[in-house]
């Protein structure tokens, strides 16, 4: 009953235009994430290993790898799952009992794990078309290049723009689609939605494949 | 104190030129309504998306009770939000700006809509657009690697058309 009420509140909240996320990067929040204890995080992460892999490298391409991800990004996603800003019943369930300190600890541990090794050597010629979007964007559609926010190597940038290099193509594609459809909406001021909603399915597919081949 | 007459003449000419240029600046500023934005109002940039005025759904164009138009916008790397707004010509329009991250500048070429958007402050500019048309809205303070790609679109339509199409919606008409 409680959960149903919560869910209803979340839905009505969204209808009234709740903020994209409740997390604000005030100095206190940044300090909290920085102070995360990786040792405690490792213990807490035991629950996550089933889907996200023993050390944060996921074996299932539908679930993201968390190893080497920005701690600020991990913290915010956990927070967003918990309060329903990012909708995923499974993750909402797992995060419901986490305190802010737990989230900071988890973020600290995963961010310190080595990112997945990329074995497949990418053939740059197959990405020629999509590289234009990555490097120059598209001024007609007001799409900035991917790399101005996500970094030249897709390594992510301060404060919480995620690392996307080496993430599984399946996960990247489903995430871009979710932004495209507005199903995912925890990006402040729709910064990612405004871009993704203009991308074609083919562009989404290509972008996902391109970033999956980059070595993080 | 003795001043050579020739030196005196040059002094008069120099002061005359200073006066002339200052006069030109003041007169042109007064006549075309150019003035430095002087609105000092602080806001927490980190919590901007949680504030009432700059909440995602409250951004855009709104008609005030006194018939003027207010535009609330946010600047952030790399874009202005909302991305596209439609405004009436020949109507006083008050822009209110805040930044979510670093220092930005907003500039609409061919108009006198231009201001800095300093993180932590609300920038306010009131102006009118006499000519309908499509205008870009550009960032003119270097804000990062995506600075060149930071721009938005503003469509100015004549007053009657705008009132017919957008006045009822009250919100962002784009």
Interface residues (C-beta under 8 A of the other chain):
Chain A: X16 X17 X19 X20 X21 X22 X24 X25 X26 X29 X137 X139 X142 X143 X144 X145 X147 X148 X149 X188 X189 X190 X191 X194
Chain B: X44 X46 X47 X49 X50 X55 X56 X57 X58 X59 X74 X76 X77 X78 X79 X81 X83 X100 X144 X145 X146 X149 X150 X151 X152 X153
